[in-house]
């Protein structure tokens, strides 16, 4: 099994898929002189629908759009990694090197919004993987979906770790004009070196703060999402992170505490051993203390925040930070009042 850190990748191996009986294991540790770096592959996703639904009380929206499955950002802690196992892939390197692309996403979205079955509601983007991951610069599927949403004036909430969101300020401004958009920039750390090994292909911290500033100056409602907070590793950054985001123009703030489902737990442990061996036990013990003695807790109401003394400390520190910054209690309040099915849209006449 690979145990060395691979440059520009979060994972260093491909842990077994929990649904597969057969797996391939390399004969030796990765050697850059003998084996090439893993390259990203983009595979067509032939899905026939684009809006997904959930009934989770923890996520704040019931409908979402994800133009991509898998994420080249390569964040080692990503809770979405195990979803790749449903496709027959691994949660590890394959999650960040085998990206499923929904080429028909804008077309499918238009069809579904045109249907009389669609009841206008907030659509979340990046509810699973980041809709502004690097390949979006070329494929522009997220931009295409936003153009459809702007045409229908259907509200959307976006979460991203990529400065690329600023490319679409023109479309976002059209949505903002009818109170139909909110963007949350996910900011995990202000430490550039930590970002390089923890979320290697995301935008650097300064670029994300710059994105908040650019969105705010363009009149687009923008907030900061501290996700995830890693107890014992990044929780001390809460005050400075909130302050930097609010100074740049963030009007809202939220957070999620790290959770490690399925194969993400051993991968994260290995990552700590590689990069922060002196902090490994402290971090893992803190996580267990807020997860009932485990590294993951899936119960609604607890999975995003955890409980116990350290969870309470994080909550208190965050509460103080947002109150000091003057944004305590602020929440986006998006509206469906302006929703319209464009005149002349034949689909709106016949879709059921």
Secondary structure as UniProt FT lines:
FT   TURN            7..8
FT   TURN            18..19
FT   TURN            32..34
FT   STRAND          41..44
FT   STRAND          51..53
FT   TURN            57..58
FT   STRAND          63..65
FT   STRAND          68..69
FT   TURN            72..73
FT   TURN            76..77
FT   TURN            79..80
FT   HELIX           81..87
FT   HELIX           93..97
FT   STRAND          98..101
FT   TURN            103..104
FT   HELIX           105..114
FT   TURN            116..117
FT   STRAND          123..125
FT   TURN            131..132
FT   TURN            134..135
FT   HELIX           136..139
FT   HELIX           141..152
FT   STRAND          156..160
FT   HELIX           163..168
FT   HELIX           169..176
FT   TURN            177..179
FT   STRAND          181..186
FT   HELIX           192..198
FT   TURN            200..201
FT   HELIX           205..217
FT   TURN            218..219
FT   STRAND          222..229
FT   TURN            231..234
FT   HELIX           235..237
FT   HELIX           238..248
FT   STRAND          252..257
FT   HELIX           263..275
FT   TURN            277..279
FT   HELIX           280..290
FT   TURN            291..293
FT   TURN            300..305
FT   HELIX           309..325
FT   TURN            328..329
FT   TURN            337..338
FT   TURN            343..344
FT   HELIX           346..350
//
